[in-house]
Amino acid sequence: MGAAVGGRFGVAIPGHGVRRAGRAESVRRRSGGRRRTMKVFRAEWSTPEEQLAADEALLDACEAGEAGTEGGVLRFYESATPCVVVGYGNRLATEVDVAACDAAGVPVLRRASGGGTVLLGPGCLAYAVVLPVGLDPALETVTGTNRWVMERNRAALEAATGLPVVIRGHTDLAVDEWKFSGNAQRRRRRAVLFHGTFLLGMDLEPVARLLPPPSSEPEYRRGRAHGAFIRNLGVSSDRVRGAMEAVWGVTGEWTGSLGERVAGWMGERYGRREWHRRF
């Protein structure tokens, strides 16, 4: 995600068990064969903590089968201020220069999915897509979900930029060995959240000051420093949003509300310093 320095895919799977292979087909039969199309959710929040809470709240809504989530929901946001976001299991002492972040007034936050540490801020477009697991058999597994989602994202970014975009590692997007997108997932029993970021025009200089070399990296990075590994695409946010909506087949807006769920997650996790810095 974001100006990501790691490279392994991330997944957090609380209470995730084995699923039956025929589940997707049984869901389709119960739905009477109705066509289910993706919706876009355009609401945004003012703080990065609330944006992280909104991703998890949207996953809750899809897990609960709320109306309009049957074909999945896509959302975008861009953090107005820089912030560092670590994966669910990241250790701050190894993945973040906490003293440098504190001195610069850059919040250090923790998300619910796995994966590496990222720097968000203006010029870095974040997205999230929530999908019912029964939407396609590929979504039954972590690796299947990675392939299913990443190929769609790859096609969208290639259309938006005209550049030869490739999937590297498990869930990176790159152009000519330069990474511009990192992604991660969080799974529930009936729904999956897949989220990540696209570097479009972000100031990348602070990455080296705030984030040490990652504790793990994809093979294609080959030990390169941040400045020799990540790049901006130099295209507009509107262009990328439009390409993503086209490739994902968005047909309209999701009109549900996440207000109460976001408030709940803020109280339980994202509004609490002890959650973000727990280890």
C-alpha positions as a printed NumPy array, in Angstrom:
array([[  0.   ,   0.   ,   0.   ],
       [  1.032,   3.625,  -0.516],
       [  4.708,   4.437,  -0.716],
       [  5.201,   0.868,   0.373],
       [  8.649,  -0.311,   1.325],
       [  7.892,  -4.004,   1.768],
       [  6.6  ,  -6.312,  -0.885],
       [  4.959,  -9.442,   0.484],
       [  1.207,  -9.561,   0.188],
       [ -0.661,  -8.912,   3.429],
       [ -3.625, -10.769,   4.853],
       [ -5.283, -10.74 ,   8.263],
       [ -7.756, -13.566,   8.743],
       [ -9.397, -13.547,  12.179],
       [-11.538, -16.648,  12.616],
       [-10.979, -17.652,   9.003],
       [-11.71 , -21.326,   8.38 ],
       [-11.934, -23.712,   5.435],
       [-14.725, -22.969,   2.963],
       [-16.643, -25.382,   0.781],
       [-15.579, -25.234,  -2.86 ],
       [-19.158, -25.125,  -4.115],
       [-20.183, -22.19 ,  -1.974],
       [-20.019, -19.577,  -4.747],
       [-22.339, -21.607,  -6.965],
       [-24.806, -22.171,  -4.128],
       [-24.889, -18.422,  -3.468],
       [-25.649, -17.778,  -7.134],
       [-28.469, -20.324,  -7.084],
       [-30.013, -18.76 ,  -3.974],
       [-29.898, -15.335,  -5.629],
       [-32.022, -16.654,  -8.508],
       [-29.295, -15.842, -11.026],
       [-29.725, -12.086, -10.61 ],
       [-26.94 ,  -9.979, -12.062],
       [-24.952,  -8.303,  -9.302],
       [-22.933,  -5.231, -10.207],
       [-20.31 ,  -3.218,  -8.37 ],
       [-21.215,   0.101,  -6.748],
       [-18.98 ,   3.016,  -5.777],
       [-19.169,   4.658,  -2.352],
       [-18.214,   8.315,  -2.576],
       [-18.346,   9.387,   1.078],
       [-15.003,  10.365,   2.641],
       [-13.826,  11.256,   6.134],
       [-11.577,  14.036,   7.363],
       [ -8.854,  12.096,   9.203],
       [ -6.711,   9.114,   8.154],
       [ -7.838,   7.268,  11.277],
       [-11.457,   7.557,  10.154],
       [-10.523,   6.466,   6.641],
       [ -8.985,   3.279,   8.022],
       [-12.08 ,   2.74 ,  10.149],
       [-14.272,   3.253,   7.066],
       [-12.528,   0.435,   5.208],
       [-13.288,  -1.965,   8.043],
       [-16.827,  -0.604,   8.391],
       [-17.442,  -1.237,   4.692],
       [-16.226,  -4.809,   5.171],
       [-18.746,  -5.153,   8.019],
       [-21.556,  -3.953,   5.747],
       [-20.657,  -6.474,   3.054],
       [-20.269,  -9.278,   5.599],
       [-23.766,  -8.466,   6.872],
       [-25.151,  -8.598,   3.317],
       [-26.468,  -5.049,   3.337],
       [-28.473,  -4.046,   0.289],
       [-26.313,  -2.922,  -2.606],
       [-23.173,  -4.811,  -1.533],
       [-24.067,  -8.013,  -3.434],
       [-21.774,  -7.159,  -6.334],
       [-19.093,  -5.48 ,  -4.23 ],
       [-18.384,  -1.849,  -3.33 ],
       [-15.433,   0.325,  -4.373],
       [-14.25 ,   3.457,  -2.574],
       [-11.364,   5.935,  -2.886],
       [ -9.719,   8.524,  -0.66 ],
       [ -6.605,  10.655,  -0.477],
       [ -5.126,  11.628,   2.888],
       [ -4.827,  15.416,   3.145],
       [ -1.794,  15.09 ,   5.435],
       [  1.102,  12.593,   5.522],
       [  0.789,   9.578,   7.788],
       [  2.602,   6.281,   8.189],
       [  0.429,   3.157,   8.214],
       [  1.787,  -0.192,   9.383],
       [  0.302,  -3.605,   8.703],
       [ -1.661,  -5.52 ,  11.313],
       [  1.349,  -7.457,  12.584],
       [  4.154,  -4.962,  11.933],
       [  6.522,  -4.098,  14.787],
       [  7.157,  -0.388,  14.997],
       [ 10.736,  -0.777,  16.188],
       [ 11.77 ,  -2.528,  12.965],
       [  9.479,  -0.957,  10.366],
       [  9.237,   2.731,  11.36 ],
       [ 11.561,   5.478,  12.575],
       [  9.078,   6.484,  15.258],
       [ 11.281,   9.29 ,  16.608],
       [ 11.557,  10.858,  13.145],
       [  7.789,  10.581,  12.633],
       [  7.063,  12.154,  15.996],
       [  9.537,  14.976,  15.346],
       [  7.921,  15.66 ,  11.956],
       [  4.391,  15.446,  13.377],
       [  3.541,  12.478,  11.138],
       [  1.024,  10.098,  12.773],
       [  1.925,   6.405,  12.921],
       [ -1.21 ,   4.319,  12.427],
       [ -2.081,   0.627,  12.19 ],
       [ -4.526,  -0.938,   9.737],
       [ -6.487,  -4.184,   9.996],
       [ -4.852,  -5.942,   7.033],
       [ -1.38 ,  -7.435,   6.761],
       [  1.457,  -6.352,   4.497],
       [  4.201,  -3.788,   4.785],
       [  4.502,  -0.244,   6.056],
       [  3.433,   2.665,   3.85 ],
       [  3.469,   6.44 ,   3.764],
       [  0.196,   8.075,   2.711],
       [ -0.399,  11.695,   1.828],
       [ -1.397,  14.094,  -0.957],
       [ -0.695,  12.584,  -4.359],
       [ -1.224,   9.024,  -3.105],
       [ -4.646,   7.648,  -4.046],
       [ -5.977,   4.985,  -1.688],
       [ -8.735,   2.599,  -2.705],
       [-10.691,  -0.22 ,  -1.089],
       [-12.893,  -2.847,  -2.663],
       [-15.102,  -5.145,  -0.6  ],
       [-16.364,  -8.314,  -2.223],
       [-18.738, -11.069,  -1.138],
       [-16.736, -14.302,  -1.124],
       [-19.567, -15.995,  -3.026],
       [-19.184, -13.618,  -5.953],
       [-16.57 , -15.814,  -7.635],
       [-14.856, -19.124,  -6.751],
       [-11.448, -17.377,  -6.896],
       [-12.409, -15.347,  -3.824],
       [-12.549, -18.497,  -1.703],
       [ -8.768, -18.382,  -1.123],
       [ -6.107, -15.798,  -0.321],
       [ -4.039, -16.513,  -3.433],
       [ -7.097, -16.696,  -5.668],
       [ -8.291, -13.333,  -4.363],
       [ -4.87 , -11.808,  -5.005],
       [ -4.909, -12.929,  -8.643],
       [ -8.56 , -12.001,  -9.221],
       [ -8.26 ,  -8.472,  -7.849],
       [ -4.739,  -7.649,  -8.972],
       [ -5.361,  -8.478, -12.619],
       [ -8.312,  -6.085, -12.671],
       [ -6.264,  -3.355, -10.999],
       [ -3.389,  -3.973, -13.395],
       [ -5.681,  -3.572, -16.394],
       [ -7.189,  -0.379, -14.969],
       [ -3.832,   1.278, -14.298],
       [ -2.504,   0.276, -17.689],
       [ -5.57 ,   1.86 , -19.301],
       [ -5.162,   5.012, -17.204],
       [ -1.464,   5.484, -17.953],
       [ -0.782,   3.814, -21.295],
       [  2.233,   2.199, -19.616],
       [  3.076,  -1.536, -19.46 ],
       [  1.907,  -2.309, -15.919],
       [  2.865,  -5.668, -14.406],
       [  2.108,  -7.537, -11.201],
       [  5.25 ,  -8.126,  -9.154],
       [  5.708, -10.103,  -5.971],
       [  2.266, -11.123,  -4.776],
       [  0.41 ,  -7.81 ,  -4.716],
       [  2.627,  -5.054,  -6.119],
       [  2.035,  -3.158,  -9.353],
       [  5.106,  -1.901, -11.153],
       [  6.357,  -0.266, -14.334],
       [  9.88 ,  -1.183, -15.486],
       [ 10.79 ,  -2.646, -12.076],
       [  9.568,   0.536, -10.318],
       [  6.815,  -0.072,  -7.782],
       [  3.869,   2.326,  -7.607],
       [  1.238,   0.254,  -5.814],
       [  1.126,  -2.051,  -2.797],
       [ -1.964,  -3.928,  -1.619],
       [ -3.27 ,  -6.113,   1.202],
       [ -6.399,  -7.986,   2.218],
       [ -8.478,  -8.745,   5.303],
       [-10.91 , -11.627,   5.273],
       [-14.144, -12.463,   7.036],
       [-16.317, -15.534,   6.577],
       [-18.55 , -14.065,   3.866],
       [-16.629, -11.027,   2.603],
       [-13.126,  -9.819,   1.852],
       [-11.578,  -6.346,   1.957],
       [ -8.817,  -5.708,  -0.591],
       [ -7.202,  -2.306,  -0.349],
       [ -4.09 ,  -0.489,  -1.455],
       [ -2.709,   2.697,  -2.946],
       [ -1.439,   4.211,  -6.18 ],
       [  1.445,   6.697,  -6.203],
       [  0.396,   9.422,  -8.62 ],
       [  2.206,  12.631,  -7.607],
       [  3.302,  12.243,  -4.007],
       [  6.398,  13.806,  -2.438],
       [  8.537,  10.688,  -1.986],
       [ 11.487,  12.361,  -0.245],
       [ 10.132,  11.759,   3.308],
       [  9.942,   7.986,   2.75 ],
       [ 13.669,   7.496,   3.33 ],
       [ 13.607,   9.765,   6.408],
       [ 10.647,   8.104,   8.095],
       [ 10.898,   4.454,   7.084],
       [ 13.986,   2.237,   7.433],
       [ 14.628,  -0.528,   4.905],
       [ 11.854,  -3.126,   5.297],
       [ 12.403,  -6.282,   7.318],
       [ 11.231,  -8.318,   4.327],
       [ 11.111,  -7.45 ,   0.659],
       [ 10.117,  -9.046,  -2.668],
       [ 12.81 , -10.65 ,  -4.756],
       [ 12.473,  -8.091,  -7.54 ],
       [ 13.46 ,  -5.239,  -5.192],
       [ 17.014,  -6.651,  -5.004],
       [ 17.988,  -4.546,  -1.998],
       [ 17.298,  -1.215,  -3.687],
       [ 16.871,   1.876,  -1.525],
       [ 13.434,   3.488,  -1.399],
       [ 14.391,   6.17 ,  -3.913],
       [ 15.475,   3.554,  -6.452],
       [ 12.422,   1.352,  -5.975],
       [  9.233,   3.443,  -5.874],
       [  7.886,   5.967,  -8.375],
       [  4.898,   8.165,  -9.175],
       [  2.789,   7.586, -12.266],
       [  2.214,  11.267, -13.021],
       [ -1.464,  10.906, -13.911],
       [ -4.498,  12.511, -12.299],
       [ -6.573,  10.969,  -9.56 ],
       [ -9.716,  11.439, -11.651],
       [ -8.188,   9.461, -14.501],
       [ -7.295,   6.543, -12.248],
       [-10.659,   6.575, -10.505],
       [-12.429,   6.516, -13.861],
       [-10.317,   3.631, -15.153],
       [-10.87 ,   1.62 , -11.97 ],
       [-14.627,   2.152, -12.104],
       [-14.688,   1.108, -15.767],
       [-12.661,  -2.079, -15.283],
       [-14.619,  -3.067, -12.178],
       [-17.918,  -2.452, -13.973],
       [-19.313,   0.128, -11.558],
       [-22.938,   0.902, -12.414],
       [-23.963,   3.354,  -9.718],
       [-23.435,   4.557,  -6.164],
       [-23.824,   2.623,  -2.958],
       [-26.21 ,   4.637,  -0.814],
       [-25.713,   2.87 ,   2.495],
       [-24.397,   4.599,   5.614],
       [-21.249,   3.747,   7.567],
       [-21.502,   6.45 ,  10.219],
       [-22.295,   4.239,  13.207],
       [-19.861,   1.54 ,  12.188],
       [-17.036,   4.041,  11.675],
       [-17.723,   5.543,  15.107],
       [-17.664,   2.074,  16.617],
       [-14.295,   1.186,  15.06 ],
       [-12.872,   4.556,  16.087],
       [-13.797,   3.813,  19.685],
       [-12.512,   0.248,  19.577],
       [ -9.339,   0.699,  17.5  ],
       [ -8.526,   3.6  ,  15.255],
       [ -9.108,   6.422,  17.686],
       [ -6.893,   4.768,  20.317],
       [ -3.144,   5.333,  20.475],
       [ -2.665,   1.952,  22.16 ],
       [ -4.054,   0.19 ,  19.078],
       [ -1.714,   1.946,  16.69 ],
       [  1.387,   1.493,  18.866],
       [  0.617,  -1.781,  20.579],
       [  3.925,  -3.355,  19.537]])
